[in-house]
Amino acid sequence: MVTPVTAADLGSTWRPGCPLDPEDLRLVDLPYLGFDGQNHRGQLVVHRDLTDRVIAVFDQLYRLGYPIARMRTVEHYPGADDELSMRDNNTSAFNCRDIPGTGSWSYHAYGRAIDVNPLLNPYIDGDGAYQPANAAAFVDRTRTDPGILHDGDAAVRAFTDAGWTWGGHWRSPLDYQHFELP
């Protein structure tokens, strides 16, 4: 199901001055397979032009049996705190925020980026610092735990074959959780 959103629906993930208005975003309700092996439903807020593409990718992840820990919109975390969402291994999309340390808007602020299982797939900068803060064990990319993304995996290809860019292909930083569609 896809529904329009308002500023009130977006809570603290949106504020005046964000690079797009709430009417450019949609709430997408999606099925996913949890780490408990059970079917769940989650929600992502994405740009209105991407809803069909997001539904198709997550349908493919579901059919592949790729597990997702949780999928909640970021306003469920106090202050729409991205770090708290990542620590909770929450798959999410829209959040009106910049790229840390740059002053430039993140693709998340445009509803054009999705972070998948961010605890298991951390962001690692060129100096080896990582986010979220509780992801030390998952900086080791030789791990093969369910939900970890590796180059060539069917889950990564579900996105990249559909035109998304994967942060795991970047030189620095490496952002294993991140997929974007400019």
PyMOL commands that place a pseudoatom at each C-alpha (Angstrom):
pseudoatom trace, name=CA, resn=MET, resi=1, chain=A, elem=C, hetatm=0, pos=[0.000, 0.000, 0.000]
pseudoatom trace, name=CA, resn=VAL, resi=2, chain=A, elem=C, hetatm=0, pos=[1.266, 3.501, -0.873]
pseudoatom trace, name=CA, resn=THR, resi=3, chain=A, elem=C, hetatm=0, pos=[-0.141, 6.599, 0.811]
pseudoatom trace, name=CA, resn=PRO, resi=4, chain=A, elem=C, hetatm=0, pos=[0.668, 10.330, 0.725]
pseudoatom trace, name=CA, resn=VAL, resi=5, chain=A, elem=C, hetatm=0, pos=[2.178, 11.876, 3.844]
pseudoatom trace, name=CA, resn=THR, resi=6, chain=A, elem=C, hetatm=0, pos=[1.883, 15.217, 5.598]
pseudoatom trace, name=CA, resn=ALA, resi=7, chain=A, elem=C, hetatm=0, pos=[4.366, 17.164, 7.691]
pseudoatom trace, name=CA, resn=ALA, resi=8, chain=A, elem=C, hetatm=0, pos=[2.540, 15.868, 10.775]
pseudoatom trace, name=CA, resn=ASP, resi=9, chain=A, elem=C, hetatm=0, pos=[2.972, 12.258, 9.578]
pseudoatom trace, name=CA, resn=LEU, resi=10, chain=A, elem=C, hetatm=0, pos=[6.712, 12.811, 9.118]
pseudoatom trace, name=CA, resn=GLY, resi=11, chain=A, elem=C, hetatm=0, pos=[7.200, 14.155, 12.632]
pseudoatom trace, name=CA, resn=SER, resi=12, chain=A, elem=C, hetatm=0, pos=[10.762, 15.235, 13.378]
pseudoatom trace, name=CA, resn=THR, resi=13, chain=A, elem=C, hetatm=0, pos=[12.126, 13.651, 10.167]
pseudoatom trace, name=CA, resn=TRP, resi=14, chain=A, elem=C, hetatm=0, pos=[10.919, 16.734, 8.246]
pseudoatom trace, name=CA, resn=ARG, resi=15, chain=A, elem=C, hetatm=0, pos=[11.116, 20.469, 8.958]
pseudoatom trace, name=CA, resn=PRO, resi=16, chain=A, elem=C, hetatm=0, pos=[10.774, 23.688, 6.968]
pseudoatom trace, name=CA, resn=GLY, resi=17, chain=A, elem=C, hetatm=0, pos=[13.921, 24.160, 4.905]
pseudoatom trace, name=CA, resn=CYS, resi=18, chain=A, elem=C, hetatm=0, pos=[14.201, 20.504, 3.893]
pseudoatom trace, name=CA, resn=PRO, resi=19, chain=A, elem=C, hetatm=0, pos=[14.965, 20.134, 0.176]
pseudoatom trace, name=CA, resn=LEU, resi=20, chain=A, elem=C, hetatm=0, pos=[11.497, 18.787, -0.676]
pseudoatom trace, name=CA, resn=ASP, resi=21, chain=A, elem=C, hetatm=0, pos=[7.973, 19.112, 0.601]
pseudoatom trace, name=CA, resn=PRO, resi=22, chain=A, elem=C, hetatm=0, pos=[5.993, 16.300, 2.255]
pseudoatom trace, name=CA, resn=GLU, resi=23, chain=A, elem=C, hetatm=0, pos=[3.699, 16.061, -0.813]
pseudoatom trace, name=CA, resn=ASP, resi=24, chain=A, elem=C, hetatm=0, pos=[6.733, 14.738, -2.748]
pseudoatom trace, name=CA, resn=LEU, resi=25, chain=A, elem=C, hetatm=0, pos=[6.972, 11.745, -0.395]
pseudoatom trace, name=CA, resn=ARG, resi=26, chain=A, elem=C, hetatm=0, pos=[4.972, 8.553, 0.017]
pseudoatom trace, name=CA, resn=LEU, resi=27, chain=A, elem=C, hetatm=0, pos=[4.626, 6.027, 2.832]
pseudoatom trace, name=CA, resn=VAL, resi=28, chain=A, elem=C, hetatm=0, pos=[5.122, 2.520, 1.457]
pseudoatom trace, name=CA, resn=ASP, resi=29, chain=A, elem=C, hetatm=0, pos=[3.879, -0.450, 3.490]
pseudoatom trace, name=CA, resn=LEU, resi=30, chain=A, elem=C, hetatm=0, pos=[5.978, -3.536, 2.693]
pseudoatom trace, name=CA, resn=PRO, resi=31, chain=A, elem=C, hetatm=0, pos=[6.151, -7.187, 3.696]
pseudoatom trace, name=CA, resn=TYR, resi=32, chain=A, elem=C, hetatm=0, pos=[9.504, -8.504, 4.860]
pseudoatom trace, name=CA, resn=LEU, resi=33, chain=A, elem=C, hetatm=0, pos=[10.988, -11.650, 6.329]
pseudoatom trace, name=CA, resn=GLY, resi=34, chain=A, elem=C, hetatm=0, pos=[12.272, -11.111, 9.856]
pseudoatom trace, name=CA, resn=PHE, resi=35, chain=A, elem=C, hetatm=0, pos=[15.275, -12.747, 11.475]
pseudoatom trace, name=CA, resn=ASP, resi=36, chain=A, elem=C, hetatm=0, pos=[12.754, -14.846, 13.384]
pseudoatom trace, name=CA, resn=GLY, resi=37, chain=A, elem=C, hetatm=0, pos=[11.726, -16.483, 10.073]
pseudoatom trace, name=CA, resn=GLN, resi=38, chain=A, elem=C, hetatm=0, pos=[8.274, -14.895, 10.337]
pseudoatom trace, name=CA, resn=ASN, resi=39, chain=A, elem=C, hetatm=0, pos=[6.525, -12.536, 7.942]
pseudoatom trace, name=CA, resn=HIS, resi=40, chain=A, elem=C, hetatm=0, pos=[6.317, -8.919, 9.063]
pseudoatom trace, name=CA, resn=ARG, resi=41, chain=A, elem=C, hetatm=0, pos=[5.138, -5.599, 7.658]
pseudoatom trace, name=CA, resn=GLY, resi=42, chain=A, elem=C, hetatm=0, pos=[7.196, -2.460, 7.732]
pseudoatom trace, name=CA, resn=GLN, resi=43, chain=A, elem=C, hetatm=0, pos=[7.115, 1.066, 6.386]
pseudoatom trace, name=CA, resn=LEU, resi=44, chain=A, elem=C, hetatm=0, pos=[9.485, 3.263, 4.416]
pseudoatom trace, name=CA, resn=VAL, resi=45, chain=A, elem=C, hetatm=0, pos=[9.008, 6.872, 3.355]
pseudoatom trace, name=CA, resn=VAL, resi=46, chain=A, elem=C, hetatm=0, pos=[10.419, 7.434, -0.140]
pseudoatom trace, name=CA, resn=HIS, resi=47, chain=A, elem=C, hetatm=0, pos=[10.177, 9.922, -2.998]
pseudoatom trace, name=CA, resn=ARG, resi=48, chain=A, elem=C, hetatm=0, pos=[6.845, 9.559, -4.816]
pseudoatom trace, name=CA, resn=ASP, resi=49, chain=A, elem=C, hetatm=0, pos=[8.647, 8.770, -8.099]
pseudoatom trace, name=CA, resn=LEU, resi=50, chain=A, elem=C, hetatm=0, pos=[10.339, 5.704, -6.557]
pseudoatom trace, name=CA, resn=THR, resi=51, chain=A, elem=C, hetatm=0, pos=[7.441, 3.835, -4.975]
pseudoatom trace, name=CA, resn=ASP, resi=52, chain=A, elem=C, hetatm=0, pos=[7.085, 1.182, -7.697]
pseudoatom trace, name=CA, resn=ARG, resi=53, chain=A, elem=C, hetatm=0, pos=[10.837, 0.607, -7.760]
pseudoatom trace, name=CA, resn=VAL, resi=54, chain=A, elem=C, hetatm=0, pos=[11.022, 0.273, -3.975]
pseudoatom trace, name=CA, resn=ILE, resi=55, chain=A, elem=C, hetatm=0, pos=[8.110, -2.163, -3.944]
pseudoatom trace, name=CA, resn=ALA, resi=56, chain=A, elem=C, hetatm=0, pos=[9.782, -4.260, -6.672]
pseudoatom trace, name=CA, resn=VAL, resi=57, chain=A, elem=C, hetatm=0, pos=[13.139, -4.418, -4.874]
pseudoatom trace, name=CA, resn=PHE, resi=58, chain=A, elem=C, hetatm=0, pos=[11.622, -5.355, -1.520]
pseudoatom trace, name=CA, resn=ASP, resi=59, chain=A, elem=C, hetatm=0, pos=[9.394, -7.931, -3.200]
pseudoatom trace, name=CA, resn=GLN, resi=60, chain=A, elem=C, hetatm=0, pos=[12.545, -9.491, -4.635]
pseudoatom trace, name=CA, resn=LEU, resi=61, chain=A, elem=C, hetatm=0, pos=[14.298, -9.411, -1.224]
pseudoatom trace, name=CA, resn=TYR, resi=62, chain=A, elem=C, hetatm=0, pos=[11.251, -11.108, 0.304]
pseudoatom trace, name=CA, resn=ARG, resi=63, chain=A, elem=C, hetatm=0, pos=[11.219, -13.819, -2.380]
pseudoatom trace, name=CA, resn=LEU, resi=64, chain=A, elem=C, hetatm=0, pos=[14.977, -14.361, -1.875]
pseudoatom trace, name=CA, resn=GLY, resi=65, chain=A, elem=C, hetatm=0, pos=[14.408, -14.945, 1.837]
pseudoatom trace, name=CA, resn=TYR, resi=66, chain=A, elem=C, hetatm=0, pos=[16.711, -12.046, 2.701]
pseudoatom trace, name=CA, resn=PRO, resi=67, chain=A, elem=C, hetatm=0, pos=[16.058, -11.221, 6.388]
pseudoatom trace, name=CA, resn=ILE, resi=68, chain=A, elem=C, hetatm=0, pos=[15.436, -7.705, 7.669]
pseudoatom trace, name=CA, resn=ALA, resi=69, chain=A, elem=C, hetatm=0, pos=[15.626, -6.925, 11.373]
pseudoatom trace, name=CA, resn=ARG, resi=70, chain=A, elem=C, hetatm=0, pos=[13.031, -4.151, 11.389]
pseudoatom trace, name=CA, resn=MET, resi=71, chain=A, elem=C, hetatm=0, pos=[11.586, -1.517, 9.086]
pseudoatom trace, name=CA, resn=ARG, resi=72, chain=A, elem=C, hetatm=0, pos=[10.213, 1.584, 10.797]
pseudoatom trace, name=CA, resn=THR, resi=73, chain=A, elem=C, hetatm=0, pos=[10.177, 5.215, 9.795]
pseudoatom trace, name=CA, resn=VAL, resi=74, chain=A, elem=C, hetatm=0, pos=[12.887, 7.183, 11.587]
pseudoatom trace, name=CA, resn=GLU, resi=75, chain=A, elem=C, hetatm=0, pos=[10.491, 9.459, 13.512]
pseudoatom trace, name=CA, resn=HIS, resi=76, chain=A, elem=C, hetatm=0, pos=[9.994, 6.477, 15.858]
pseudoatom trace, name=CA, resn=TYR, resi=77, chain=A, elem=C, hetatm=0, pos=[13.421, 7.350, 17.298]
pseudoatom trace, name=CA, resn=PRO, resi=78, chain=A, elem=C, hetatm=0, pos=[13.754, 10.448, 19.520]
pseudoatom trace, name=CA, resn=GLY, resi=79, chain=A, elem=C, hetatm=0, pos=[14.647, 13.449, 17.397]
pseudoatom trace, name=CA, resn=ALA, resi=80, chain=A, elem=C, hetatm=0, pos=[14.662, 11.255, 14.262]
pseudoatom trace, name=CA, resn=ASP, resi=81, chain=A, elem=C, hetatm=0, pos=[18.161, 10.260, 15.397]
pseudoatom trace, name=CA, resn=ASP, resi=82, chain=A, elem=C, hetatm=0, pos=[19.837, 8.322, 12.598]
pseudoatom trace, name=CA, resn=GLU, resi=83, chain=A, elem=C, hetatm=0, pos=[22.405, 6.793, 14.978]
pseudoatom trace, name=CA, resn=LEU, resi=84, chain=A, elem=C, hetatm=0, pos=[19.643, 5.376, 17.192]
pseudoatom trace, name=CA, resn=SER, resi=85, chain=A, elem=C, hetatm=0, pos=[17.862, 3.956, 14.151]
pseudoatom trace, name=CA, resn=MET, resi=86, chain=A, elem=C, hetatm=0, pos=[21.089, 2.338, 12.919]
pseudoatom trace, name=CA, resn=ARG, resi=87, chain=A, elem=C, hetatm=0, pos=[21.961, 0.916, 16.365]
pseudoatom trace, name=CA, resn=ASP, resi=88, chain=A, elem=C, hetatm=0, pos=[18.517, -0.712, 16.349]
pseudoatom trace, name=CA, resn=ASN, resi=89, chain=A, elem=C, hetatm=0, pos=[19.345, -2.338, 12.964]
pseudoatom trace, name=CA, resn=ASN, resi=90, chain=A, elem=C, hetatm=0, pos=[16.390, -0.502, 11.467]
pseudoatom trace, name=CA, resn=THR, resi=91, chain=A, elem=C, hetatm=0, pos=[15.985, -0.464, 7.690]
pseudoatom trace, name=CA, resn=SER, resi=92, chain=A, elem=C, hetatm=0, pos=[14.886, 3.065, 6.784]
pseudoatom trace, name=CA, resn=ALA, resi=93, chain=A, elem=C, hetatm=0, pos=[14.740, 5.643, 4.012]
pseudoatom trace, name=CA, resn=PHE, resi=94, chain=A, elem=C, hetatm=0, pos=[13.633, 9.298, 4.314]
pseudoatom trace, name=CA, resn=ASN, resi=95, chain=A, elem=C, hetatm=0, pos=[15.199, 11.513, 6.945]
pseudoatom trace, name=CA, resn=CYS, resi=96, chain=A, elem=C, hetatm=0, pos=[15.817, 15.204, 6.268]
pseudoatom trace, name=CA, resn=ARG, resi=97, chain=A, elem=C, hetatm=0, pos=[19.491, 15.294, 7.207]
pseudoatom trace, name=CA, resn=ASP, resi=98, chain=A, elem=C, hetatm=0, pos=[22.814, 16.199, 5.731]
pseudoatom trace, name=CA, resn=ILE, resi=99, chain=A, elem=C, hetatm=0, pos=[25.776, 13.973, 4.956]
pseudoatom trace, name=CA, resn=PRO, resi=100, chain=A, elem=C, hetatm=0, pos=[27.656, 14.117, 8.271]
pseudoatom trace, name=CA, resn=GLY, resi=101, chain=A, elem=C, hetatm=0, pos=[30.455, 16.649, 8.215]
pseudoatom trace, name=CA, resn=THR, resi=102, chain=A, elem=C, hetatm=0, pos=[29.660, 18.047, 4.749]
pseudoatom trace, name=CA, resn=GLY, resi=103, chain=A, elem=C, hetatm=0, pos=[26.736, 20.456, 5.063]
pseudoatom trace, name=CA, resn=SER, resi=104, chain=A, elem=C, hetatm=0, pos=[25.308, 18.867, 1.886]
pseudoatom trace, name=CA, resn=TRP, resi=105, chain=A, elem=C, hetatm=0, pos=[21.933, 17.155, 1.871]
pseudoatom trace, name=CA, resn=SER, resi=106, chain=A, elem=C, hetatm=0, pos=[21.976, 13.366, 1.993]
pseudoatom trace, name=CA, resn=TYR, resi=107, chain=A, elem=C, hetatm=0, pos=[19.939, 11.464, -0.597]
pseudoatom trace, name=CA, resn=HIS, resi=108, chain=A, elem=C, hetatm=0, pos=[17.860, 10.420, 2.433]
pseudoatom trace, name=CA, resn=ALA, resi=109, chain=A, elem=C, hetatm=0, pos=[16.637, 14.036, 2.596]
pseudoatom trace, name=CA, resn=TYR, resi=110, chain=A, elem=C, hetatm=0, pos=[15.200, 13.564, -0.904]
pseudoatom trace, name=CA, resn=GLY, resi=111, chain=A, elem=C, hetatm=0, pos=[13.625, 10.168, -0.152]
pseudoatom trace, name=CA, resn=ARG, resi=112, chain=A, elem=C, hetatm=0, pos=[16.050, 8.624, -2.654]
pseudoatom trace, name=CA, resn=ALA, resi=113, chain=A, elem=C, hetatm=0, pos=[18.176, 6.448, -0.334]
pseudoatom trace, name=CA, resn=ILE, resi=114, chain=A, elem=C, hetatm=0, pos=[17.546, 3.345, 1.752]
pseudoatom trace, name=CA, resn=ASP, resi=115, chain=A, elem=C, hetatm=0, pos=[19.723, 1.902, 4.521]
pseudoatom trace, name=CA, resn=VAL, resi=116, chain=A, elem=C, hetatm=0, pos=[19.332, -1.866, 4.912]
pseudoatom trace, name=CA, resn=ASN, resi=117, chain=A, elem=C, hetatm=0, pos=[20.170, -3.658, 8.188]
pseudoatom trace, name=CA, resn=PRO, resi=118, chain=A, elem=C, hetatm=0, pos=[22.591, -0.851, 9.156]
pseudoatom trace, name=CA, resn=LEU, resi=119, chain=A, elem=C, hetatm=0, pos=[23.999, -2.536, 12.263]
pseudoatom trace, name=CA, resn=LEU, resi=120, chain=A, elem=C, hetatm=0, pos=[25.109, -5.540, 10.195]
pseudoatom trace, name=CA, resn=ASN, resi=121, chain=A, elem=C, hetatm=0, pos=[26.195, -3.344, 7.274]
pseudoatom trace, name=CA, resn=PRO, resi=122, chain=A, elem=C, hetatm=0, pos=[28.003, -0.381, 8.823]
pseudoatom trace, name=CA, resn=TYR, resi=123, chain=A, elem=C, hetatm=0, pos=[29.300, 2.861, 7.409]
pseudoatom trace, name=CA, resn=ILE, resi=124, chain=A, elem=C, hetatm=0, pos=[33.127, 2.873, 7.557]
pseudoatom trace, name=CA, resn=ASP, resi=125, chain=A, elem=C, hetatm=0, pos=[35.095, 6.044, 6.844]
pseudoatom trace, name=CA, resn=GLY, resi=126, chain=A, elem=C, hetatm=0, pos=[38.606, 6.242, 5.401]
pseudoatom trace, name=CA, resn=ASP, resi=127, chain=A, elem=C, hetatm=0, pos=[40.142, 6.270, 8.894]
pseudoatom trace, name=CA, resn=GLY, resi=128, chain=A, elem=C, hetatm=0, pos=[38.306, 3.093, 9.955]
pseudoatom trace, name=CA, resn=ALA, resi=129, chain=A, elem=C, hetatm=0, pos=[35.753, 4.858, 12.156]
pseudoatom trace, name=CA, resn=TYR, resi=130, chain=A, elem=C, hetatm=0, pos=[32.321, 3.280, 11.828]
pseudoatom trace, name=CA, resn=GLN, resi=131, chain=A, elem=C, hetatm=0, pos=[28.656, 3.898, 12.426]
pseudoatom trace, name=CA, resn=PRO, resi=132, chain=A, elem=C, hetatm=0, pos=[26.586, 2.825, 14.204]
pseudoatom trace, name=CA, resn=ALA, resi=133, chain=A, elem=C, hetatm=0, pos=[28.706, 2.861, 17.352]
pseudoatom trace, name=CA, resn=ASN, resi=134, chain=A, elem=C, hetatm=0, pos=[27.684, -0.719, 18.273]
pseudoatom trace, name=CA, resn=ALA, resi=135, chain=A, elem=C, hetatm=0, pos=[28.768, -2.220, 14.907]
pseudoatom trace, name=CA, resn=ALA, resi=136, chain=A, elem=C, hetatm=0, pos=[32.383, -3.161, 15.788]
pseudoatom trace, name=CA, resn=ALA, resi=137, chain=A, elem=C, hetatm=0, pos=[31.824, -6.877, 15.173]
pseudoatom trace, name=CA, resn=PHE, resi=138, chain=A, elem=C, hetatm=0, pos=[30.361, -6.212, 11.710]
pseudoatom trace, name=CA, resn=VAL, resi=139, chain=A, elem=C, hetatm=0, pos=[33.245, -4.117, 10.402]
pseudoatom trace, name=CA, resn=ASP, resi=140, chain=A, elem=C, hetatm=0, pos=[34.737, -7.562, 9.611]
pseudoatom trace, name=CA, resn=ARG, resi=141, chain=A, elem=C, hetatm=0, pos=[33.293, -8.047, 6.128]
pseudoatom trace, name=CA, resn=THR, resi=142, chain=A, elem=C, hetatm=0, pos=[34.364, -11.709, 5.946]
pseudoatom trace, name=CA, resn=ARG, resi=143, chain=A, elem=C, hetatm=0, pos=[31.407, -12.497, 8.214]
pseudoatom trace, name=CA, resn=THR, resi=144, chain=A, elem=C, hetatm=0, pos=[28.559, -14.355, 6.550]
pseudoatom trace, name=CA, resn=ASP, resi=145, chain=A, elem=C, hetatm=0, pos=[25.748, -13.831, 9.078]
pseudoatom trace, name=CA, resn=PRO, resi=146, chain=A, elem=C, hetatm=0, pos=[22.265, -13.645, 7.568]
pseudoatom trace, name=CA, resn=GLY, resi=147, chain=A, elem=C, hetatm=0, pos=[21.441, -10.066, 6.575]
pseudoatom trace, name=CA, resn=ILE, resi=148, chain=A, elem=C, hetatm=0, pos=[25.030, -9.028, 5.867]
pseudoatom trace, name=CA, resn=LEU, resi=149, chain=A, elem=C, hetatm=0, pos=[25.468, -7.590, 2.370]
pseudoatom trace, name=CA, resn=HIS, resi=150, chain=A, elem=C, hetatm=0, pos=[28.419, -8.561, 0.163]
pseudoatom trace, name=CA, resn=ASP, resi=151, chain=A, elem=C, hetatm=0, pos=[29.347, -7.614, -3.375]
pseudoatom trace, name=CA, resn=GLY, resi=152, chain=A, elem=C, hetatm=0, pos=[27.616, -9.974, -5.796]
pseudoatom trace, name=CA, resn=ASP, resi=153, chain=A, elem=C, hetatm=0, pos=[24.968, -11.153, -3.311]
pseudoatom trace, name=CA, resn=ALA, resi=154, chain=A, elem=C, hetatm=0, pos=[21.487, -11.571, -4.715]
pseudoatom trace, name=CA, resn=ALA, resi=155, chain=A, elem=C, hetatm=0, pos=[20.244, -8.949, -2.224]
pseudoatom trace, name=CA, resn=VAL, resi=156, chain=A, elem=C, hetatm=0, pos=[22.765, -6.366, -3.473]
pseudoatom trace, name=CA, resn=ARG, resi=157, chain=A, elem=C, hetatm=0, pos=[21.919, -7.255, -7.078]
pseudoatom trace, name=CA, resn=ALA, resi=158, chain=A, elem=C, hetatm=0, pos=[18.210, -6.769, -6.361]
pseudoatom trace, name=CA, resn=PHE, resi=159, chain=A, elem=C, hetatm=0, pos=[19.059, -3.095, -5.942]
pseudoatom trace, name=CA, resn=THR, resi=160, chain=A, elem=C, hetatm=0, pos=[21.948, -2.613, -8.378]
pseudoatom trace, name=CA, resn=ASP, resi=161, chain=A, elem=C, hetatm=0, pos=[20.260, -4.476, -11.247]
pseudoatom trace, name=CA, resn=ALA, resi=162, chain=A, elem=C, hetatm=0, pos=[17.367, -2.026, -10.812]
pseudoatom trace, name=CA, resn=GLY, resi=163, chain=A, elem=C, hetatm=0, pos=[19.709, 0.970, -11.162]
pseudoatom trace, name=CA, resn=TRP, resi=164, chain=A, elem=C, hetatm=0, pos=[20.473, 1.748, -7.507]
pseudoatom trace, name=CA, resn=THR, resi=165, chain=A, elem=C, hetatm=0, pos=[24.024, 2.621, -6.426]
pseudoatom trace, name=CA, resn=TRP, resi=166, chain=A, elem=C, hetatm=0, pos=[25.422, 0.637, -3.479]
pseudoatom trace, name=CA, resn=GLY, resi=167, chain=A, elem=C, hetatm=0, pos=[27.678, 2.339, -0.922]
pseudoatom trace, name=CA, resn=GLY, resi=168, chain=A, elem=C, hetatm=0, pos=[29.665, -0.898, -0.615]
pseudoatom trace, name=CA, resn=HIS, resi=169, chain=A, elem=C, hetatm=0, pos=[31.099, -0.147, -4.071]
pseudoatom trace, name=CA, resn=TRP, resi=170, chain=A, elem=C, hetatm=0, pos=[32.482, 3.239, -3.000]
pseudoatom trace, name=CA, resn=ARG, resi=171, chain=A, elem=C, hetatm=0, pos=[36.198, 3.732, -2.293]
pseudoatom trace, name=CA, resn=SER, resi=172, chain=A, elem=C, hetatm=0, pos=[35.776, 5.879, 0.802]
pseudoatom trace, name=CA, resn=PRO, resi=173, chain=A, elem=C, hetatm=0, pos=[33.676, 5.903, 2.789]
pseudoatom trace, name=CA, resn=LEU, resi=174, chain=A, elem=C, hetatm=0, pos=[32.323, 2.382, 2.518]
pseudoatom trace, name=CA, resn=ASP, resi=175, chain=A, elem=C, hetatm=0, pos=[28.621, 2.489, 3.318]
pseudoatom trace, name=CA, resn=TYR, resi=176, chain=A, elem=C, hetatm=0, pos=[27.499, -1.130, 3.215]
pseudoatom trace, name=CA, resn=GLN, resi=177, chain=A, elem=C, hetatm=0, pos=[23.939, -0.373, 4.348]
pseudoatom trace, name=CA, resn=HIS, resi=178, chain=A, elem=C, hetatm=0, pos=[23.287, 2.370, 1.786]
pseudoatom trace, name=CA, resn=PHE, resi=179, chain=A, elem=C, hetatm=0, pos=[21.507, 2.240, -1.581]
pseudoatom trace, name=CA, resn=GLU, resi=180, chain=A, elem=C, hetatm=0, pos=[20.593, 5.381, -3.495]
pseudoatom trace, name=CA, resn=LEU, resi=181, chain=A, elem=C, hetatm=0, pos=[18.853, 6.255, -6.720]
pseudoatom trace, name=CA, resn=PRO, resi=182, chain=A, elem=C, hetatm=0, pos=[19.715, 9.833, -7.755]
for i in range(1, 182): cmd.bond("trace and resi %d" % i, "trace and resi %d" % (i + 1))
show_as sticks, trace
zoom trace
